[in-house]
Protein backbone atom coordinates (compact mmCIF):
# COMPACT_ATOMS: atom_id res chain seq x y z
CA UNK A 1 0.00 0.00 0.00
CA UNK A 2 2.84 2.40 0.86
CA UNK A 3 4.36 1.78 -2.53
CA UNK A 4 1.11 2.86 -4.14
CA UNK A 5 0.91 5.96 -1.96
CA UNK A 6 4.46 6.95 -2.93
CA UNK A 7 3.60 6.87 -6.61
CA UNK A 8 0.15 8.47 -6.37
CA UNK A 9 -0.57 12.01 -5.34
CA UNK A 10 -4.33 11.46 -5.23
CA UNK A 11 -5.43 9.66 -2.07
CA UNK A 12 -8.83 9.03 -3.66
CA UNK A 13 -7.20 6.76 -6.25
CA UNK A 14 -5.56 4.74 -3.49
CA UNK A 15 -8.86 4.51 -1.65
CA UNK A 16 -10.66 3.18 -4.72
CA UNK A 17 -7.90 0.67 -5.47
CA UNK A 18 -7.59 -0.74 -1.94
CA UNK A 19 -11.11 -0.21 -0.68
CA UNK A 20 -9.83 1.50 2.47
CA UNK A 21 -11.12 4.71 4.00
CA UNK A 22 -9.19 7.79 2.95
CA UNK A 23 -8.62 8.81 6.58
CA UNK A 24 -6.96 5.46 7.32
CA UNK A 25 -4.56 5.84 4.40
CA UNK A 26 -3.68 9.39 5.41
CA UNK A 27 -3.04 8.35 8.99
CA UNK A 28 -0.82 5.41 8.03
CA UNK A 29 1.15 7.52 5.55
CA UNK A 30 1.71 10.22 8.17
CA UNK A 31 2.87 7.60 10.68
CA UNK A 32 5.29 6.15 8.11
CA UNK A 33 6.73 9.58 7.42
CA UNK A 34 7.16 10.27 11.15
CA UNK A 35 8.43 6.91 12.43
CA UNK A 36 9.43 4.96 9.34
CA UNK A 37 6.87 2.19 10.01
CA UNK A 38 3.14 1.66 10.19
CA UNK A 39 3.00 -0.72 13.15
CA UNK A 40 0.54 0.21 15.84
CA UNK A 41 2.22 1.65 18.90
CA UNK A 42 1.92 -0.32 22.11
CA UNK A 43 -0.70 1.05 24.46
CA UNK A 44 -1.90 -0.10 27.84
CA UNK A 45 -5.32 1.34 27.12
CA UNK A 46 -7.23 3.91 29.04
CA UNK A 47 -5.98 4.18 32.62
CA UNK A 48 -8.35 3.01 35.34
CA UNK A 49 -10.09 5.75 37.25
CA UNK A 50 -10.03 3.79 40.49
CA UNK A 51 -7.38 1.76 42.28
CA UNK A 52 -8.05 -1.77 43.64
CA UNK A 53 -8.39 -0.31 47.15
CA UNK A 54 -10.91 2.23 45.91
CA UNK A 55 -12.82 -0.55 44.16
CA UNK A 56 -13.08 -2.33 47.51
CA UNK A 57 -14.63 0.82 48.97
CA UNK A 58 -17.38 0.69 46.33
CA UNK A 59 -17.98 -3.02 46.96
CA UNK A 60 -18.20 -2.58 50.73
CA UNK A 61 -20.47 0.46 50.39
CA UNK A 62 -23.10 -1.76 48.77
CA UNK A 63 -22.53 -5.11 50.45
CA UNK A 64 -22.81 -3.40 53.83
CA UNK A 65 -26.58 -3.59 54.27
CA UNK A 66 -26.85 -0.01 55.41
CA UNK A 67 -26.76 1.14 51.76
CA UNK A 68 -28.74 -1.55 49.98
CA UNK A 69 -31.04 1.04 48.40
CA UNK A 70 -28.26 3.31 47.16
CA UNK A 71 -28.22 4.13 43.46
CA UNK A 72 -25.12 4.32 41.28
CA UNK A 73 -25.35 8.12 41.39
CA UNK A 74 -25.51 8.03 45.20
CA UNK A 75 -22.46 5.77 45.38
CA UNK A 76 -20.58 7.97 42.92
CA UNK A 77 -21.15 11.03 45.11
CA UNK A 78 -20.29 9.15 48.31
CA UNK A 79 -17.12 7.81 46.72
CA UNK A 80 -16.00 11.24 45.52
CA UNK A 81 -16.68 12.74 48.94
CA UNK A 82 -14.74 10.01 50.77
CA UNK A 83 -11.74 9.62 48.43
CA UNK A 84 -11.53 12.84 46.44
CA UNK A 85 -11.60 10.83 43.20
CA UNK A 86 -14.39 11.64 40.76
CA UNK A 87 -16.01 8.61 39.13
CA UNK A 88 -19.04 8.33 36.88
CA UNK A 89 -22.06 6.20 37.64
CA UNK A 90 -21.08 3.99 34.68
CA UNK A 91 -17.82 3.20 36.47
CA UNK A 92 -19.79 2.25 39.58
CA UNK A 93 -22.02 -0.02 37.44
CA UNK A 94 -18.98 -1.80 36.01
CA UNK A 95 -17.21 -2.25 39.34
CA UNK A 96 -20.30 -3.69 40.99
CA UNK A 97 -20.92 -5.91 37.99
CA UNK A 98 -17.52 -7.51 38.60
CA UNK A 99 -18.82 -8.99 41.85
CA UNK A 100 -22.27 -9.85 40.52
CA UNK A 101 -24.18 -6.87 41.90
CA UNK A 102 -26.69 -5.24 39.58
CA UNK A 103 -29.48 -2.69 39.92
CA UNK A 104 -32.89 -4.07 40.81
CA UNK A 105 -36.25 -2.34 40.70
CA UNK A 106 -38.37 -2.91 43.80
CA UNK A 107 -41.77 -4.48 43.26
CA UNK A 108 -44.29 -1.67 42.84
CA UNK A 109 -47.46 -2.04 44.89
CA UNK A 110 -50.61 0.01 44.64
CA UNK A 111 -50.48 2.52 47.52
CA UNK A 112 -53.42 2.48 49.90
CA UNK A 113 -54.90 5.88 50.58
CA UNK A 114 -56.88 6.82 53.67
CA UNK A 115 -60.06 6.31 51.63
CA UNK A 116 -59.00 2.77 50.67
CA UNK A 117 -58.30 1.92 54.31
CA UNK A 118 -61.65 3.33 55.41
CA UNK A 119 -63.56 1.38 52.77
CA UNK A 120 -61.76 -1.83 53.67
CA UNK A 121 -62.53 -1.37 57.35
CA UNK A 122 -66.18 -0.63 56.61
CA UNK A 123 -66.49 -3.68 54.38
CA UNK A 124 -64.84 -5.91 56.99
CA UNK A 125 -67.19 -4.75 59.71
CA UNK A 126 -70.24 -5.32 57.50
CA UNK A 127 -69.20 -8.92 56.80
CA UNK A 128 -67.65 -9.77 60.16
CA UNK A 129 -70.61 -11.95 61.20
CA UNK A 130 -71.07 -13.84 57.96
CA UNK A 131 -71.40 -17.60 58.32
CA UNK A 132 -69.30 -20.17 56.42
CA UNK A 133 -72.37 -20.93 54.33
CA UNK A 134 -72.61 -17.31 53.23
CA UNK A 135 -68.91 -17.19 52.38
CA UNK A 136 -69.16 -20.42 50.41
CA UNK A 137 -71.03 -18.52 47.70
CA UNK A 138 -68.24 -15.95 47.27
CA UNK A 139 -65.41 -16.24 44.75
CA UNK A 140 -62.35 -14.09 45.30
CA UNK A 141 -60.25 -12.83 42.39
CA UNK A 142 -56.60 -12.04 43.04
CA UNK A 143 -54.07 -11.45 40.27
CA UNK A 144 -51.05 -11.87 42.54
CA UNK A 145 -47.85 -13.30 41.11
CA UNK A 146 -47.68 -17.08 41.38
CA UNK A 147 -45.59 -19.94 40.04
CA UNK A 148 -48.39 -21.13 37.76
CA UNK A 149 -47.37 -21.53 34.10
CA UNK A 150 -49.33 -18.52 32.85
CA UNK A 151 -48.32 -15.96 30.28
CA UNK A 152 -46.83 -12.85 31.87
CA UNK A 153 -48.69 -9.92 30.31
CA UNK A 154 -50.00 -6.59 31.49
CA UNK A 155 -53.50 -7.09 32.82
CA UNK A 156 -56.04 -5.07 30.86
CA UNK A 157 -59.81 -4.96 30.89
CA UNK A 158 -60.00 -7.16 27.79
CA UNK A 159 -57.61 -9.77 29.19
CA UNK A 160 -59.39 -9.72 32.54
CA UNK A 161 -62.71 -10.37 30.84
CA UNK A 162 -61.45 -13.03 28.43
CA UNK A 163 -59.20 -14.94 30.85
CA UNK A 164 -60.53 -14.36 34.37
CA UNK A 165 -64.25 -13.90 33.84
CA UNK A 166 -64.96 -15.99 30.76
CA UNK A 167 -62.69 -18.94 31.57
CA UNK A 168 -63.10 -19.14 35.35
CA UNK A 169 -65.69 -16.93 37.03
CA UNK A 170 -68.45 -17.69 34.54
CA UNK A 171 -67.95 -21.43 35.02
CA UNK A 172 -68.00 -21.09 38.80
CA UNK A 173 -71.18 -19.07 38.54
CA UNK A 174 -72.85 -21.93 36.70
CA UNK A 175 -71.62 -24.55 39.16
CA UNK A 176 -72.68 -22.67 42.30
CA UNK A 177 -76.03 -21.51 43.60
CA UNK A 178 -78.00 -18.47 42.54
CA UNK A 179 -76.58 -16.66 45.58
CA UNK A 180 -73.15 -16.63 43.94
CA UNK A 181 -71.15 -13.49 44.72
CA UNK A 182 -67.91 -12.36 43.12
CA UNK A 183 -65.25 -10.22 44.78
CA UNK A 184 -62.30 -8.72 42.91
CA UNK A 185 -59.24 -6.95 44.29
CA UNK A 186 -60.35 -3.47 43.14
CA UNK A 187 -57.62 -3.15 40.51
CA UNK A 188 -58.24 -0.75 37.62
CA UNK A 189 -58.86 -3.44 34.94
CA UNK A 190 -61.51 -5.04 37.19
CA UNK A 191 -63.78 -2.01 36.76
CA UNK A 192 -63.45 -1.41 33.04
CA UNK A 193 -66.70 -0.92 31.12
CA UNK A 194 -66.32 -4.19 29.22
CA UNK A 195 -65.90 -6.01 32.55
CA UNK A 196 -69.09 -4.44 33.95
CA UNK A 197 -70.96 -5.40 30.79
CA UNK A 198 -69.72 -8.98 31.02
CA UNK A 199 -70.78 -9.31 34.66
CA UNK A 200 -74.24 -7.95 33.85
CA UNK A 201 -74.70 -10.24 30.86
CA UNK A 202 -73.75 -13.30 32.96
CA UNK A 203 -75.91 -12.14 35.90
CA UNK A 204 -72.92 -12.14 38.24
CA UNK A 205 -73.20 -10.02 41.38
CA UNK A 206 -70.00 -8.30 42.41
CA UNK A 207 -69.34 -7.21 45.99
CA UNK A 208 -68.48 -3.50 46.00
C-alpha positions as CSV (number, residue, x, y, z in Angstrom):
1,X,0.0,0.0,0.0
2,X,2.8,2.4,0.9
3,X,4.4,1.8,-2.5
4,X,1.1,2.9,-4.1
5,X,0.9,6.0,-2.0
6,X,4.5,7.0,-2.9
7,X,3.6,6.9,-6.6
8,X,0.2,8.5,-6.4
9,X,-0.6,12.0,-5.3
10,X,-4.3,11.5,-5.2
11,X,-5.4,9.7,-2.1
12,X,-8.8,9.0,-3.7
13,X,-7.2,6.8,-6.3
14,X,-5.6,4.7,-3.5
15,X,-8.9,4.5,-1.7
16,X,-10.7,3.2,-4.7
17,X,-7.9,0.7,-5.5
18,X,-7.6,-0.7,-1.9
19,X,-11.1,-0.2,-0.7
20,X,-9.8,1.5,2.5
21,X,-11.1,4.7,4.0
22,X,-9.2,7.8,3.0
23,X,-8.6,8.8,6.6
24,X,-7.0,5.5,7.3
25,X,-4.6,5.8,4.4
26,X,-3.7,9.4,5.4
27,X,-3.0,8.4,9.0
28,X,-0.8,5.4,8.0
29,X,1.1,7.5,5.5
30,X,1.7,10.2,8.2
31,X,2.9,7.6,10.7
32,X,5.3,6.1,8.1
33,X,6.7,9.6,7.4
34,X,7.2,10.3,11.2
35,X,8.4,6.9,12.4
36,X,9.4,5.0,9.3
37,X,6.9,2.2,10.0
38,X,3.1,1.7,10.2
39,X,3.0,-0.7,13.2
40,X,0.5,0.2,15.8
41,X,2.2,1.6,18.9
42,X,1.9,-0.3,22.1
43,X,-0.7,1.1,24.5
44,X,-1.9,-0.1,27.8
45,X,-5.3,1.3,27.1
46,X,-7.2,3.9,29.0
47,X,-6.0,4.2,32.6
48,X,-8.4,3.0,35.3
49,X,-10.1,5.7,37.2
50,X,-10.0,3.8,40.5
51,X,-7.4,1.8,42.3
52,X,-8.0,-1.8,43.6
53,X,-8.4,-0.3,47.1
54,X,-10.9,2.2,45.9
55,X,-12.8,-0.6,44.2
56,X,-13.1,-2.3,47.5
57,X,-14.6,0.8,49.0
58,X,-17.4,0.7,46.3
59,X,-18.0,-3.0,47.0
60,X,-18.2,-2.6,50.7
61,X,-20.5,0.5,50.4
62,X,-23.1,-1.8,48.8
63,X,-22.5,-5.1,50.4
64,X,-22.8,-3.4,53.8
65,X,-26.6,-3.6,54.3
66,X,-26.8,0.0,55.4
67,X,-26.8,1.1,51.8
68,X,-28.7,-1.6,50.0
69,X,-31.0,1.0,48.4
70,X,-28.3,3.3,47.2
71,X,-28.2,4.1,43.5
72,X,-25.1,4.3,41.3
73,X,-25.4,8.1,41.4
74,X,-25.5,8.0,45.2
75,X,-22.5,5.8,45.4
76,X,-20.6,8.0,42.9
77,X,-21.2,11.0,45.1
78,X,-20.3,9.2,48.3
79,X,-17.1,7.8,46.7
80,X,-16.0,11.2,45.5
81,X,-16.7,12.7,48.9
82,X,-14.7,10.0,50.8
83,X,-11.7,9.6,48.4
84,X,-11.5,12.8,46.4
85,X,-11.6,10.8,43.2
86,X,-14.4,11.6,40.8
87,X,-16.0,8.6,39.1
88,X,-19.0,8.3,36.9
89,X,-22.1,6.2,37.6
90,X,-21.1,4.0,34.7
91,X,-17.8,3.2,36.5
92,X,-19.8,2.2,39.6
93,X,-22.0,0.0,37.4
94,X,-19.0,-1.8,36.0
95,X,-17.2,-2.2,39.3
96,X,-20.3,-3.7,41.0
97,X,-20.9,-5.9,38.0
98,X,-17.5,-7.5,38.6
99,X,-18.8,-9.0,41.9
100,X,-22.3,-9.8,40.5
101,X,-24.2,-6.9,41.9
102,X,-26.7,-5.2,39.6
103,X,-29.5,-2.7,39.9
104,X,-32.9,-4.1,40.8
105,X,-36.2,-2.3,40.7
106,X,-38.4,-2.9,43.8
107,X,-41.8,-4.5,43.3
108,X,-44.3,-1.7,42.8
109,X,-47.5,-2.0,44.9
110,X,-50.6,0.0,44.6
111,X,-50.5,2.5,47.5
112,X,-53.4,2.5,49.9
113,X,-54.9,5.9,50.6
114,X,-56.9,6.8,53.7
115,X,-60.1,6.3,51.6
116,X,-59.0,2.8,50.7
117,X,-58.3,1.9,54.3
118,X,-61.6,3.3,55.4
119,X,-63.6,1.4,52.8
120,X,-61.8,-1.8,53.7
121,X,-62.5,-1.4,57.3
122,X,-66.2,-0.6,56.6
123,X,-66.5,-3.7,54.4
124,X,-64.8,-5.9,57.0
125,X,-67.2,-4.7,59.7
126,X,-70.2,-5.3,57.5
127,X,-69.2,-8.9,56.8
128,X,-67.6,-9.8,60.2
129,X,-70.6,-11.9,61.2
130,X,-71.1,-13.8,58.0
131,X,-71.4,-17.6,58.3
132,X,-69.3,-20.2,56.4
133,X,-72.4,-20.9,54.3
134,X,-72.6,-17.3,53.2
135,X,-68.9,-17.2,52.4
136,X,-69.2,-20.4,50.4
137,X,-71.0,-18.5,47.7
138,X,-68.2,-16.0,47.3
139,X,-65.4,-16.2,44.7
140,X,-62.4,-14.1,45.3
141,X,-60.3,-12.8,42.4
142,X,-56.6,-12.0,43.0
143,X,-54.1,-11.4,40.3
144,X,-51.0,-11.9,42.5
145,X,-47.8,-13.3,41.1
146,X,-47.7,-17.1,41.4
147,X,-45.6,-19.9,40.0
148,X,-48.4,-21.1,37.8
149,X,-47.4,-21.5,34.1
150,X,-49.3,-18.5,32.8
151,X,-48.3,-16.0,30.3
152,X,-46.8,-12.9,31.9
153,X,-48.7,-9.9,30.3
154,X,-50.0,-6.6,31.5
155,X,-53.5,-7.1,32.8
156,X,-56.0,-5.1,30.9
157,X,-59.8,-5.0,30.9
158,X,-60.0,-7.2,27.8
159,X,-57.6,-9.8,29.2
160,X,-59.4,-9.7,32.5
161,X,-62.7,-10.4,30.8
162,X,-61.4,-13.0,28.4
163,X,-59.2,-14.9,30.9
164,X,-60.5,-14.4,34.4
165,X,-64.3,-13.9,33.8
166,X,-65.0,-16.0,30.8
167,X,-62.7,-18.9,31.6
168,X,-63.1,-19.1,35.3
169,X,-65.7,-16.9,37.0
170,X,-68.5,-17.7,34.5
171,X,-68.0,-21.4,35.0
172,X,-68.0,-21.1,38.8
173,X,-71.2,-19.1,38.5
174,X,-72.9,-21.9,36.7
175,X,-71.6,-24.5,39.2
176,X,-72.7,-22.7,42.3
177,X,-76.0,-21.5,43.6
178,X,-78.0,-18.5,42.5
179,X,-76.6,-16.7,45.6
180,X,-73.2,-16.6,43.9
181,X,-71.2,-13.5,44.7
182,X,-67.9,-12.4,43.1
183,X,-65.3,-10.2,44.8
184,X,-62.3,-8.7,42.9
185,X,-59.2,-6.9,44.3
186,X,-60.4,-3.5,43.1
187,X,-57.6,-3.2,40.5
188,X,-58.2,-0.8,37.6
189,X,-58.9,-3.4,34.9
190,X,-61.5,-5.0,37.2
191,X,-63.8,-2.0,36.8
192,X,-63.5,-1.4,33.0
193,X,-66.7,-0.9,31.1
194,X,-66.3,-4.2,29.2
195,X,-65.9,-6.0,32.6
196,X,-69.1,-4.4,34.0
197,X,-71.0,-5.4,30.8
198,X,-69.7,-9.0,31.0
199,X,-70.8,-9.3,34.7
200,X,-74.2,-8.0,33.9
201,X,-74.7,-10.2,30.9
202,X,-73.8,-13.3,33.0
203,X,-75.9,-12.1,35.9
204,X,-72.9,-12.1,38.2
205,X,-73.2,-10.0,41.4
206,X,-70.0,-8.3,42.4
207,X,-69.3,-7.2,46.0
208,X,-68.5,-3.5,46.0
